[in-house]
Amino acid sequence: MRRRRASSNGYAARVSRTKTILTRHVLPLVISGAALVYVFGYAIDWQAIPEATDRANMPLFVAITIADKVVFFLVWTLVQASMVRRFLAPVPRRQIIAVKGGAELVRALNNSVSDATFFLGVWQLCRAPLQSVVAVATLPFVAHFFVLLLQGSVAMIFVDPERVQIGLLAGVVAFGWLMVLAFVIARALGVVDRLWALLRLDFLDGRANLRNLLPYLCIFAAFATADVFIQGMASRAFGNPIEWTALFAGIPILYFWMMVPSFGNFGTREIVWANMFHGYADEASLYAFALWTNVIFLVMHVLIGMLFLNRAMSLLADLWKTRSHVESIQSPILRDALDP
């Protein structure tokens, strides 16, 4: 009987492991591969990419895009470090930055493993329960999500429906508000409180409230403004003068769809960008802009990670040793979703 039970448990573990590999490692590659085949094998002629690139001011575009990635990394790293220090433990900020930097190297290959690496590194620093680390490290995503939702809602009033995908914008905004409504109802029914108690997140009661999160909401509001400006300057350097109101509306949509698991956002960014801003430039130029942005971001992941190479190698080794313990947190939905 024991042998049969052990065999059954072993089989279940193998099935679970196979599902994990398929959904968290193979699926992103399949999605990106299929999207890229659609873009460059069907939507446009591959030869149109070099032609569109020739019309761009590439040195200026590359410089702006590098600045975009650096700003994004710094803002998110400092916000997450601040939340960890406020809600978990007053660990040295430089150590959290090193963990985040080490996780960037992994992000060049796999977003969900990068998140697991970051969570593990913070857990090692704080020695708080792992679910508490995940909850606190996810709070910036919640704040950023709410800012983006407000941004998209306001933008619907001003955008030209003939030049942007207003249906796509409206659908994402409606979905976002439905999520907010579902949370409010769940909170009113006590479901959220019971879940927090089950996960032992009671320590966040009275702390993760609007008053304490307001400074972070303001930071992300300022970041959203800077993001629109940077993307606008980059698109103009590439020869695509997209209106500011259109960018204000489209960037939240881009962030939303980049929650879809993919390899470095290749394929998904190109499709969303070209469809969202179809009225502001020719299709090939929009696809080329998104493709080059992905390439530069991929290189930046590696370069930032190389600055923290020793920490990255240490975290990967620890992640391998404790992979069964952190398996439950390698979820694509918890990544820097939001990493453009």
Secondary structure by P-SEA (a helix, b strand, c coil): caaaaaaaaaaaaaaaaaaaaaaccaaaaaaaaaaaaaacccccccaaaaaaaaacaaaaaaaaaaaaaaaaaaaaaaaaaaaaaaccccccaaaaaaaaaaaaaaaaccaaaaaaaaaaaaaaaccccaaaaaaaaaaaaaaaaaaaaaaaaaacccccccccaaaaaaaaaaaaaaaaaaaaaaaaaaaaaaaaaaacccccccccccccaaaaaaaaaaaaaaaaaaaaaaaaaacccccaaaaaacaaaaaaaacccccccaaaaaaaaaaaacccccaaaaaaaaaaaaaaaaaaaaaaaaaaaaaaaaaaaaaaaacccccccccccccccccc
